[in-house]
Amino acid sequence: MSREIMQQAFDALNTCDWDYDYDEESYKTFDKDLVNAAAAALEAELAKPEQEPVAYMGSAGFGYDKNKYLSIPLYTAPPRKPWVGLTDDEVFEFLSDGVDGREDINNIEEALRSKNT
């Protein structure tokens, strides 16, 4: 998600309001818990530093300054996604089937590889 879209969503969420009318029943114009969770998640994401390109490439080759001929950003490394481990239940599933230890390890490695690629 682009930072501009996240900022726009964050600003919109902050405009939500709780309407209360003492003469009638109060009503929500939004789900307060859901909006608060979304706003917190967006705020945390916006607080992370954005990766800056180290150079640009295009029809003119490579260079350090972006222009109409050098418009494709190049980065030192692609953004890394967080590691996803196995739950206790998944590990127990592998270890409780009565298979030897090496096969258990191979199965666990394969499960981790499939979750993280």
A tleap script that builds the chain and sets N, CA, C and O, in Angstrom:
source leaprc.protein.ff14SB
mol = sequence {
  NMET SER ARG GLU ILE MET GLN GLN ALA PHE
  ASP ALA LEU ASN THR CYS ASP TRP ASP TYR
  ASP TYR ASP GLU GLU SER TYR LYS THR PHE
  ASP LYS ASP LEU VAL ASN ALA ALA ALA ALA
  ALA LEU GLU ALA GLU LEU ALA LYS PRO GLU
  GLN GLU PRO VAL ALA TYR MET GLY SER ALA
  GLY PHE GLY TYR ASP LYS ASN LYS TYR LEU
  SER ILE PRO LEU TYR THR ALA PRO PRO ARG
  LYS PRO TRP VAL GLY LEU THR ASP ASP GLU
  VAL PHE GLU PHE LEU SER ASP GLY VAL ASP
  GLY ARG GLU ASP ILE ASN ASN ILE GLU GLU
  ALA LEU ARG SER LYS ASN CTHR
}
set mol.1.N position { 0.852 -1.166 0.000 }
set mol.1.CA position { 0.000 0.000 0.000 }
set mol.1.C position { 0.902 1.234 0.000 }
set mol.1.O position { 1.873 1.290 0.755 }
set mol.2.N position { 0.592 2.208 -0.829 }
set mol.2.CA position { 1.430 3.397 -0.896 }
set mol.2.C position { 1.223 4.263 0.340 }
set mol.2.O position { 0.165 4.226 0.970 }
set mol.3.N position { 2.230 5.028 0.672 }
set mol.3.CA position { 2.151 5.908 1.836 }
set mol.3.C position { 1.052 6.949 1.669 }
set mol.3.O position { 0.406 7.326 2.647 }
set mol.4.N position { 0.830 7.418 0.444 }
set mol.4.CA position { -0.203 8.424 0.211 }
set mol.4.C position { -1.585 7.850 0.547 }
set mol.4.O position { -2.407 8.516 1.176 }
set mol.5.N position { -1.825 6.613 0.121 }
set mol.5.CA position { -3.114 5.969 0.396 }
set mol.5.C position { -3.266 5.721 1.896 }
set mol.5.O position { -4.341 5.930 2.458 }
set mol.6.N position { -2.184 5.274 2.544 }
set mol.6.CA position { -2.260 5.057 3.987 }
set mol.6.C position { -2.551 6.366 4.714 }
set mol.6.O position { -3.356 6.390 5.645 }
set mol.7.N position { -1.905 7.451 4.300 }
set mol.7.CA position { -2.136 8.739 4.950 }
set mol.7.C position { -3.573 9.198 4.739 }
set mol.7.O position { -4.209 9.716 5.656 }
set mol.8.N position { -4.074 9.006 3.533 }
set mol.8.CA position { -5.454 9.386 3.229 }
set mol.8.C position { -6.435 8.591 4.099 }
set mol.8.O position { -7.376 9.159 4.653 }
set mol.9.N position { -6.216 7.287 4.217 }
set mol.9.CA position { -7.093 6.443 5.036 }
set mol.9.C position { -6.993 6.840 6.506 }
set mol.9.O position { -8.003 6.893 7.207 }
set mol.10.N position { -5.786 7.117 6.969 }
set mol.10.CA position { -5.585 7.519 8.362 }
set mol.10.C position { -6.325 8.824 8.657 }
set mol.10.O position { -6.994 8.942 9.684 }
set mol.11.N position { -6.205 9.797 7.761 }
set mol.11.CA position { -6.904 11.075 7.942 }
set mol.11.C position { -8.420 10.874 7.945 }
set mol.11.O position { -9.127 11.486 8.746 }
set mol.12.N position { -8.915 10.022 7.056 }
set mol.12.CA position { -10.354 9.767 6.984 }
set mol.12.C position { -10.859 9.098 8.257 }
set mol.12.O position { -11.922 9.448 8.771 }
set mol.13.N position { -10.096 8.138 8.759 }
set mol.13.CA position { -10.513 7.455 9.989 }
set mol.13.C position { -10.571 8.421 11.167 }
set mol.13.O position { -11.413 8.279 12.054 }
set mol.14.N position { -9.680 9.397 11.173 }
set mol.14.CA position { -9.678 10.357 12.282 }
set mol.14.C position { -10.853 11.327 12.226 }
set mol.14.O position { -11.082 12.050 13.196 }
set mol.15.N position { -11.597 11.370 11.139 }
set mol.15.CA position { -12.764 12.245 11.049 }
set mol.15.C position { -14.039 11.562 11.518 }
set mol.15.O position { -15.072 12.218 11.656 }
set mol.16.N position { -13.987 10.257 11.766 }
set mol.16.CA position { -15.189 9.532 12.213 }
set mol.16.C position { -15.641 10.080 13.559 }
set mol.16.O position { -14.826 10.527 14.366 }
set mol.17.N position { -16.930 10.042 13.787 }
set mol.17.CA position { -17.488 10.646 14.991 }
set mol.17.C position { -18.554 9.739 15.586 }
set mol.17.O position { -19.204 8.975 14.872 }
set mol.18.N position { -18.725 9.829 16.884 }
set mol.18.CA position { -19.764 9.102 17.609 }
set mol.18.C position { -20.926 10.070 17.792 }
set mol.18.O position { -20.771 11.124 18.409 }
set mol.19.N position { -22.081 9.715 17.257 }
set mol.19.CA position { -23.250 10.581 17.370 }
set mol.19.C position { -24.105 10.135 18.542 }
set mol.19.O position { -24.411 8.952 18.693 }
set mol.20.N position { -24.480 11.085 19.357 }
set mol.20.CA position { -25.334 10.764 20.491 }
set mol.20.C position { -26.433 11.810 20.591 }
set mol.20.O position { -26.174 13.013 20.618 }
set mol.21.N position { -27.646 11.329 20.646 }
set mol.21.CA position { -28.804 12.201 20.774 }
set mol.21.C position { -29.526 11.776 22.048 }
set mol.21.O position { -30.030 10.656 22.129 }
set mol.22.N position { -29.581 12.663 23.045 }
set mol.22.CA position { -30.188 12.306 24.328 }
set mol.22.C position { -31.680 12.039 24.208 }
set mol.22.O position { -32.234 11.283 25.006 }
set mol.23.N position { -32.347 12.647 23.219 }
set mol.23.CA position { -33.778 12.432 23.051 }
set mol.23.C position { -34.076 11.088 22.401 }
set mol.23.O position { -35.120 10.487 22.655 }
set mol.24.N position { -33.177 10.627 21.578 }
set mol.24.CA position { -33.357 9.335 20.911 }
set mol.24.C position { -32.198 8.429 21.307 }
set mol.24.O position { -31.305 8.825 22.056 }
set mol.25.N position { -32.231 7.223 20.797 }
set mol.25.CA position { -31.140 6.298 21.082 }
set mol.25.C position { -29.859 6.779 20.421 }
set mol.25.O position { -29.883 7.347 19.329 }
set mol.26.N position { -28.742 6.544 21.096 }
set mol.26.CA position { -27.471 6.906 20.467 }
set mol.26.C position { -27.203 5.933 19.332 }
set mol.26.O position { -27.687 4.801 19.344 }
set mol.27.N position { -26.455 6.368 18.382 }
set mol.27.CA position { -26.103 5.480 17.282 }
set mol.27.C position { -24.674 5.753 16.846 }
set mol.27.O position { -24.140 6.850 17.012 }
set mol.28.N position { -24.091 4.735 16.293 }
set mol.28.CA position { -22.717 4.840 15.817 }
set mol.28.C position { -22.745 5.043 14.305 }
set mol.28.O position { -23.529 4.417 13.592 }
set mol.29.N position { -21.886 5.920 13.841 }
set mol.29.CA position { -21.736 6.073 12.405 }
set mol.29.C position { -20.575 5.196 11.910 }
set mol.29.O position { -20.220 5.237 10.732 }
set mol.30.N position { -19.996 4.413 12.810 }
set mol.30.CA position { -18.884 3.525 12.484 }
set mol.30.C position { -18.710 2.522 13.622 }
set mol.30.O position { -19.290 2.682 14.696 }
set mol.31.N position { -17.910 1.492 13.377 }
set mol.31.CA position { -17.560 0.526 14.418 }
set mol.31.C position { -16.338 1.085 15.142 }
set mol.31.O position { -15.233 1.084 14.600 }
set mol.32.N position { -16.539 1.555 16.346 }
set mol.32.CA position { -15.483 2.255 17.087 }
set mol.32.C position { -14.225 1.406 17.259 }
set mol.32.O position { -13.118 1.894 17.033 }
set mol.33.N position { -14.379 0.144 17.654 }
set mol.33.CA position { -13.217 -0.718 17.862 }
set mol.33.C position { -12.469 -0.974 16.560 }
set mol.33.O position { -11.239 -0.961 16.525 }
set mol.34.N position { -13.225 -1.206 15.495 }
set mol.34.CA position { -12.607 -1.459 14.196 }
set mol.34.C position { -11.865 -0.232 13.684 }
set mol.34.O position { -10.749 -0.346 13.177 }
set mol.35.N position { -12.473 0.925 13.812 }
set mol.35.CA position { -11.833 2.161 13.366 }
set mol.35.C position { -10.580 2.443 14.186 }
set mol.35.O position { -9.554 2.833 13.628 }
set mol.36.N position { -10.649 2.252 15.506 }
set mol.36.CA position { -9.474 2.480 16.349 }
set mol.36.C position { -8.340 1.528 16.001 }
set mol.36.O position { -7.175 1.927 15.979 }
set mol.37.N position { -8.678 0.259 15.726 }
set mol.37.CA position { -7.650 -0.721 15.354 }
set mol.37.C position { -7.019 -0.355 14.009 }
set mol.37.O position { -5.803 -0.440 13.843 }
set mol.38.N position { -7.855 0.052 13.052 }
set mol.38.CA position { -7.329 0.436 11.735 }
set mol.38.C position { -6.456 1.674 11.838 }
set mol.38.O position { -5.397 1.743 11.215 }
set mol.39.N position { -6.890 2.646 12.614 }
set mol.39.CA position { -6.112 3.870 12.779 }
set mol.39.C position { -4.767 3.568 13.439 }
set mol.39.O position { -3.743 4.121 13.039 }
set mol.40.N position { -4.765 2.697 14.444 }
set mol.40.CA position { -3.514 2.336 15.118 }
set mol.40.C position { -2.569 1.604 14.170 }
set mol.40.O position { -1.364 1.852 14.174 }
set mol.41.N position { -3.120 0.700 13.356 }
set mol.41.CA position { -2.288 -0.035 12.399 }
set mol.41.C position { -1.705 0.900 11.343 }
set mol.41.O position { -0.531 0.789 10.990 }
set mol.42.N position { -2.520 1.812 10.846 }
set mol.42.CA position { -2.027 2.772 9.856 }
set mol.42.C position { -0.974 3.695 10.454 }
set mol.42.O position { 0.035 3.992 9.815 }
set mol.43.N position { -1.210 4.144 11.674 }
set mol.43.CA position { -0.248 5.030 12.322 }
set mol.43.C position { 1.091 4.322 12.512 }
set mol.43.O position { 2.145 4.925 12.311 }
set mol.44.N position { 1.055 3.036 12.901 }
set mol.44.CA position { 2.287 2.267 13.071 }
set mol.44.C position { 3.010 2.089 11.741 }
set mol.44.O position { 4.236 2.190 11.677 }
set mol.45.N position { 2.254 1.826 10.687 }
set mol.45.CA position { 2.855 1.645 9.364 }
set mol.45.C position { 3.458 2.949 8.857 }
set mol.45.O position { 4.533 2.944 8.258 }
set mol.46.N position { 2.779 4.053 9.089 }
set mol.46.CA position { 3.291 5.356 8.658 }
set mol.46.C position { 4.529 5.777 9.451 }
set mol.46.O position { 5.335 6.567 8.959 }
set mol.47.N position { 4.688 5.266 10.656 }
set mol.47.CA position { 5.843 5.614 11.476 }
set mol.47.C position { 7.123 4.930 11.001 }
set mol.47.O position { 8.225 5.368 11.331 }
set mol.48.N position { 6.974 3.856 10.228 }
set mol.48.CA position { 8.149 3.148 9.720 }
set mol.48.C position { 8.834 3.996 8.660 }
set mol.48.O position { 8.162 4.658 7.868 }
set mol.49.N position { 10.167 3.985 8.634 }
set mol.49.CA position { 10.860 4.750 7.598 }
set mol.49.C position { 10.634 4.120 6.228 }
set mol.49.O position { 10.639 2.898 6.083 }
set mol.50.N position { 10.440 4.958 5.245 }
set mol.50.CA position { 10.232 4.471 3.888 }
set mol.50.C position { 11.600 4.235 3.249 }
set mol.50.O position { 12.502 5.062 3.379 }
set mol.51.N position { 11.747 3.117 2.569 }
set mol.51.CA position { 13.008 2.808 1.919 }
set mol.51.C position { 13.234 3.774 0.761 }
set mol.51.O position { 12.342 3.993 -0.058 }
set mol.52.N position { 14.421 4.342 0.701 }
set mol.52.CA position { 14.764 5.298 -0.345 }
set mol.52.C position { 15.552 4.593 -1.453 }
set mol.52.O position { 16.378 3.726 -1.164 }
set mol.53.N position { 15.308 4.954 -2.713 }
set mol.53.CA position { 16.096 4.374 -3.793 }
set mol.53.C position { 17.539 4.878 -3.738 }
set mol.53.O position { 17.792 6.014 -3.339 }
set mol.54.N position { 18.482 4.022 -4.143 }
set mol.54.CA position { 19.896 4.413 -4.172 }
set mol.54.C position { 20.292 4.959 -5.533 }
set mol.54.O position { 21.294 5.665 -5.649 }
set mol.55.N position { 19.516 4.640 -6.570 }
set mol.55.CA position { 19.798 5.120 -7.927 }
set mol.55.C position { 18.534 4.940 -8.766 }
set mol.55.O position { 17.525 4.415 -8.296 }
set mol.56.N position { 18.616 5.388 -10.014 }
set mol.56.CA position { 17.496 5.261 -10.951 }
set mol.56.C position { 18.024 4.728 -12.264 }
set mol.56.O position { 19.183 4.951 -12.615 }
set mol.57.N position { 17.161 4.014 -12.997 }
set mol.57.CA position { 17.538 3.545 -14.324 }
set mol.57.C position { 16.423 3.876 -15.299 }
set mol.57.O position { 15.282 4.124 -14.909 }
set mol.58.N position { 16.777 3.874 -16.561 }
set mol.58.CA position { 15.798 4.164 -17.598 }
set mol.58.C position { 16.456 4.149 -18.967 }
set mol.58.O position { 17.493 3.513 -19.161 }
set mol.59.N position { 15.855 4.843 -19.904 }
set mol.59.CA position { 16.369 4.825 -21.278 }
set mol.59.C position { 17.752 5.450 -21.400 }
set mol.59.O position { 18.462 5.185 -22.369 }
set mol.60.N position { 18.148 6.279 -20.428 }
set mol.60.CA position { 19.459 6.925 -20.471 }
set mol.60.C position { 20.517 6.133 -19.696 }
set mol.60.O position { 21.653 6.590 -19.572 }
set mol.61.N position { 20.166 4.971 -19.181 }
set mol.61.CA position { 21.123 4.166 -18.418 }
set mol.61.C position { 20.831 4.236 -16.939 }
set mol.61.O position { 19.695 4.036 -16.509 }
set mol.62.N position { 21.885 4.527 -16.140 }
set mol.62.CA position { 21.778 4.596 -14.687 }
set mol.62.C position { 22.226 5.965 -14.204 }
set mol.62.O position { 23.052 6.618 -14.840 }
set mol.63.N position { 21.677 6.394 -13.077 }
set mol.63.CA position { 22.107 7.651 -12.476 }
set mol.63.C position { 21.549 7.786 -11.081 }
set mol.63.O position { 20.710 6.996 -10.651 }
set mol.64.N position { 22.027 8.803 -10.376 }
set mol.64.CA position { 21.619 8.998 -8.985 }
set mol.64.C position { 20.464 9.984 -8.829 }
set mol.64.O position { 19.840 10.041 -7.769 }
set mol.65.N position { 20.174 10.754 -9.866 }
set mol.65.CA position { 19.099 11.734 -9.794 }
set mol.65.C position { 17.957 11.314 -10.702 }
set mol.65.O position { 18.174 10.944 -11.856 }
set mol.66.N position { 16.738 11.371 -10.177 }
set mol.66.CA position { 15.562 11.001 -10.951 }
set mol.66.C position { 15.234 12.113 -11.955 }
set mol.66.O position { 15.240 13.295 -11.613 }
set mol.67.N position { 14.950 11.712 -13.193 }
set mol.67.CA position { 14.507 12.666 -14.207 }
set mol.67.C position { 13.635 11.912 -15.201 }
set mol.67.O position { 13.319 10.744 -14.978 }
set mol.68.N position { 13.243 12.558 -16.291 }
set mol.68.CA position { 12.327 11.902 -17.224 }
set mol.68.C position { 12.970 10.722 -17.947 }
set mol.68.O position { 12.261 9.870 -18.481 }
set mol.69.N position { 14.287 10.660 -17.974 }
set mol.69.CA position { 14.979 9.541 -18.633 }
set mol.69.C position { 15.391 8.457 -17.643 }
set mol.69.O position { 15.654 7.319 -18.031 }
set mol.70.N position { 15.444 8.813 -16.386 }
set mol.70.CA position { 15.813 7.869 -15.318 }
set mol.70.C position { 14.678 7.865 -14.299 }
set mol.70.O position { 14.689 8.640 -13.343 }
set mol.71.N position { 13.712 7.000 -14.507 }
set mol.71.CA position { 12.530 7.063 -13.650 }
set mol.71.C position { 12.249 5.784 -12.869 }
set mol.71.O position { 11.334 5.761 -12.046 }
set mol.72.N position { 13.005 4.731 -13.105 }
set mol.72.CA position { 12.765 3.465 -12.401 }
set mol.72.C position { 13.682 3.402 -11.181 }
set mol.72.O position { 14.902 3.341 -11.340 }
set mol.73.N position { 13.123 3.415 -9.957 }
set mol.73.CA position { 13.968 3.418 -8.760 }
set mol.73.C position { 14.651 2.064 -8.542 }
set mol.73.O position { 14.082 1.008 -8.821 }
set mol.74.N position { 15.870 2.126 -8.041 }
set mol.74.CA position { 16.641 0.932 -7.679 }
set mol.74.C position { 16.944 0.992 -6.182 }
set mol.74.O position { 17.287 2.044 -5.643 }
set mol.75.N position { 16.810 -0.149 -5.534 }
set mol.75.CA position { 17.000 -0.224 -4.095 }
set mol.75.C position { 18.141 -1.180 -3.770 }
set mol.75.O position { 18.501 -2.030 -4.584 }
set mol.76.N position { 18.709 -1.034 -2.571 }
set mol.76.CA position { 19.803 -1.912 -2.166 }
set mol.76.C position { 19.322 -3.335 -1.954 }
set mol.76.O position { 20.048 -4.287 -2.241 }
set mol.77.N position { 18.126 -3.485 -1.462 }
set mol.77.CA position { 17.550 -4.814 -1.246 }
set mol.77.C position { 16.039 -4.674 -1.264 }
set mol.77.O position { 15.513 -3.630 -0.879 }
set mol.78.N position { 15.336 -5.697 -1.701 }
set mol.78.CA position { 13.878 -5.594 -1.669 }
set mol.78.C position { 13.391 -5.587 -0.223 }
set mol.78.O position { 14.031 -6.172 0.651 }
set mol.79.N position { 12.271 -4.933 0.031 }
set mol.79.CA position { 11.734 -4.963 1.390 }
set mol.79.C position { 11.491 -6.404 1.828 }
set mol.79.O position { 10.967 -7.218 1.068 }
set mol.80.N position { 11.879 -6.702 3.057 }
set mol.80.CA position { 11.734 -8.071 3.564 }
set mol.80.C position { 10.395 -8.235 4.243 }
set mol.80.O position { 9.945 -7.369 4.994 }
set mol.81.N position { 9.764 -9.366 3.964 }
set mol.81.CA position { 8.527 -9.645 4.685 }
set mol.81.C position { 8.888 -10.360 5.980 }
set mol.81.O position { 9.898 -11.061 6.034 }
set mol.82.N position { 8.085 -10.197 7.015 }
set mol.82.CA position { 8.405 -10.809 8.298 }
set mol.82.C position { 8.336 -12.336 8.241 }
set mol.82.O position { 7.527 -12.914 7.514 }
set mol.83.N position { 9.194 -12.963 9.017 }
set mol.83.CA position { 9.246 -14.418 9.093 }
set mol.83.C position { 7.970 -14.937 9.743 }
set mol.83.O position { 7.494 -14.383 10.734 }
set mol.84.N position { 7.426 -16.000 9.178 }
set mol.84.CA position { 6.229 -16.629 9.729 }
set mol.84.C position { 6.618 -18.011 10.228 }
set mol.84.O position { 7.017 -18.875 9.447 }
set mol.85.N position { 6.500 -18.213 11.534 }
set mol.85.CA position { 6.853 -19.499 12.116 }
set mol.85.C position { 5.650 -20.432 12.198 }
set mol.85.O position { 4.542 -20.086 11.789 }
set mol.86.N position { 5.894 -21.606 12.728 }
set mol.86.CA position { 4.818 -22.574 12.915 }
set mol.86.C position { 4.174 -22.366 14.278 }
set mol.86.O position { 4.840 -21.983 15.240 }
set mol.87.N position { 2.893 -22.618 14.349 }
set mol.87.CA position { 2.208 -22.549 15.640 }
set mol.87.C position { 2.549 -23.809 16.432 }
set mol.87.O position { 3.056 -24.781 15.872 }
set mol.88.N position { 2.272 -23.791 17.724 }
set mol.88.CA position { 2.518 -24.971 18.559 }
set mol.88.C position { 1.722 -26.170 18.047 }
set mol.88.O position { 2.210 -27.300 18.058 }
set mol.89.N position { 0.500 -25.915 17.602 }
set mol.89.CA position { -0.331 -27.004 17.079 }
set mol.89.C position { 0.280 -27.615 15.826 }
set mol.89.O position { 0.244 -28.833 15.653 }
set mol.90.N position { 0.845 -26.781 14.944 }
set mol.90.CA position { 1.465 -27.301 13.718 }
set mol.90.C position { 2.696 -28.144 14.047 }
set mol.90.O position { 2.902 -29.202 13.452 }
set mol.91.N position { 3.511 -27.680 14.990 }
set mol.91.CA position { 4.695 -28.457 15.396 }
set mol.91.C position { 4.255 -29.773 16.015 }
set mol.91.O position { 4.815 -30.822 15.695 }
set mol.92.N position { 3.270 -29.738 16.888 }
set mol.92.CA position { 2.774 -30.945 17.536 }
set mol.92.C position { 2.252 -31.940 16.496 }
set mol.92.O position { 2.422 -33.151 16.642 }
set mol.93.N position { 1.615 -31.414 15.447 }
set mol.93.CA position { 1.098 -32.264 14.372 }
set mol.93.C position { 2.225 -33.072 13.722 }
set mol.93.O position { 2.061 -34.257 13.432 }
set mol.94.N position { 3.363 -32.424 13.497 }
set mol.94.CA position { 4.500 -33.120 12.882 }
set mol.94.C position { 5.131 -34.124 13.833 }
set mol.94.O position { 5.531 -35.211 13.415 }
set mol.95.N position { 5.223 -33.768 15.099 }
set mol.95.CA position { 5.932 -34.617 16.052 }
set mol.95.C position { 5.092 -35.759 16.600 }
set mol.95.O position { 5.642 -36.691 17.187 }
set mol.96.N position { 3.791 -35.715 16.429 }
set mol.96.CA position { 2.946 -36.739 17.032 }
set mol.96.C position { 2.566 -37.864 16.078 }
set mol.96.O position { 1.769 -38.732 16.432 }
set mol.97.N position { 3.132 -37.858 14.861 }
set mol.97.CA position { 2.714 -38.882 13.900 }
set mol.97.C position { 3.556 -40.155 13.974 }
set mol.97.O position { 3.333 -41.086 13.200 }
set mol.98.N position { 4.523 -40.207 14.897 }
set mol.98.CA position { 5.292 -41.429 15.104 }
set mol.98.C position { 6.381 -41.675 14.071 }
set mol.98.O position { 6.931 -42.775 14.021 }
set mol.99.N position { 6.708 -40.694 13.250 }
set mol.99.CA position { 7.748 -40.833 12.229 }
set mol.99.C position { 9.084 -40.484 12.865 }
set mol.99.O position { 9.138 -39.781 13.875 }
set mol.100.N position { 10.182 -40.991 12.253 }
set mol.100.CA position { 11.502 -40.729 12.838 }
set mol.100.C position { 11.844 -39.238 12.807 }
set mol.100.O position { 11.226 -38.467 12.073 }
set mol.101.N position { 12.824 -38.844 13.604 }
set mol.101.CA position { 13.187 -37.448 13.801 }
set mol.101.C position { 13.595 -36.714 12.543 }
set mol.101.O position { 13.207 -35.561 12.349 }
set mol.102.N position { 14.386 -37.369 11.666 }
set mol.102.CA position { 14.854 -36.691 10.452 }
set mol.102.C position { 13.688 -36.344 9.530 }
set mol.102.O position { 13.675 -35.272 8.925 }
set mol.103.N position { 12.728 -37.226 9.421 }
set mol.103.CA position { 11.562 -36.943 8.580 }
set mol.103.C position { 10.722 -35.820 9.187 }
set mol.103.O position { 10.167 -34.993 8.463 }
set mol.104.N position { 10.630 -35.792 10.524 }
set mol.104.CA position { 9.936 -34.687 11.194 }
set mol.104.C position { 10.594 -33.351 10.847 }
set mol.104.O position { 9.912 -32.381 10.518 }
set mol.105.N position { 11.922 -33.313 10.923 }
set mol.105.CA position { 12.659 -32.080 10.616 }
set mol.105.C position { 12.427 -31.678 9.165 }
set mol.105.O position { 12.192 -30.502 8.884 }
set mol.106.N position { 12.488 -32.631 8.239 }
set mol.106.CA position { 12.242 -32.321 6.825 }
set mol.106.C position { 10.835 -31.766 6.612 }
set mol.106.O position { 10.648 -30.813 5.855 }
set mol.107.N position { 9.848 -32.363 7.281 }
set mol.107.CA position { 8.467 -31.882 7.155 }
set mol.107.C position { 8.301 -30.468 7.719 }
set mol.107.O position { 7.602 -29.640 7.136 }
set mol.108.N position { 8.943 -30.200 8.847 }
set mol.108.CA position { 8.876 -28.872 9.457 }
set mol.108.C position { 9.552 -27.845 8.551 }
set mol.108.O position { 9.020 -26.755 8.338 }
set mol.109.N position { 10.734 -28.195 8.014 }
set mol.109.CA position { 11.431 -27.286 7.102 }
set mol.109.C position { 10.569 -26.980 5.879 }
set mol.109.O position { 10.492 -25.828 5.451 }
set mol.110.N position { 9.930 -27.983 5.321 }
set mol.110.CA position { 9.071 -27.779 4.153 }
set mol.110.C position { 7.874 -26.883 4.486 }
set mol.110.O position { 7.498 -26.024 3.688 }
set mol.111.N position { 7.283 -27.086 5.656 }
set mol.111.CA position { 6.149 -26.248 6.069 }
set mol.111.C position { 6.578 -24.797 6.246 }
set mol.111.O position { 5.863 -23.885 5.830 }
set mol.112.N position { 7.738 -24.576 6.860 }
set mol.112.CA position { 8.243 -23.213 7.038 }
set mol.112.C position { 8.559 -22.567 5.690 }
set mol.112.O position { 8.248 -21.397 5.468 }
set mol.113.N position { 9.170 -23.326 4.803 }
set mol.113.CA position { 9.502 -22.803 3.470 }
set mol.113.C position { 8.232 -22.381 2.736 }
set mol.113.O position { 8.210 -21.326 2.102 }
set mol.114.N position { 7.174 -23.190 2.812 }
set mol.114.CA position { 5.935 -22.856 2.106 }
set mol.114.C position { 5.240 -21.647 2.710 }
set mol.114.O position { 4.560 -20.911 1.994 }
set mol.115.N position { 5.395 -21.423 4.024 }
set mol.115.CA position { 4.766 -20.253 4.657 }
set mol.115.C position { 5.528 -18.969 4.371 }
set mol.115.O position { 4.957 -17.883 4.464 }
set mol.116.N position { 6.808 -19.073 4.024 }
set mol.116.CA position { 7.661 -17.891 3.910 }
set mol.116.C position { 8.156 -17.616 2.496 }
set mol.116.O position { 9.113 -16.862 2.320 }
set mol.117.N position { 7.532 -18.202 1.496 }
set mol.117.CA position { 7.924 -17.894 0.116 }
set mol.117.C position { 6.726 -17.380 -0.648 }
set mol.117.O position { 6.839 -17.061 -1.832 }
savepdb mol mol.pdb
quit
